[in-house]
């Protein structure tokens, strides 16, 4: 028997094994496809993430602008306080110097009045 061809029973058994292997591979493939994200879901998720990142970037920019405004206001407050302190210092200085000068002027007038008689 040079062309040893399988019998019908052997062919049926081989086809059964192939069918079992095919069904096994098919169920494995289906389980893997269930885990794969569809392109639509990926696109929606990507779009959402891009929008979320853009929103966060805008929020960061707003916070940065608010921080800059707050820093500017604080610097202005410090300048105003320094200016107010300087004005108060000058007022106290004038309040001390003017009476002394008036006293010296009074003494000079008194001395001049006594001397001129």
Secondary structure as GFF3:
##gff-version 3
##sequence-region A 1 117
A	DSSP	alpha_helix	8	35	.	.	.	ID=ss1
A	DSSP	alpha_helix	39	116	.	.	.	ID=ss2
###
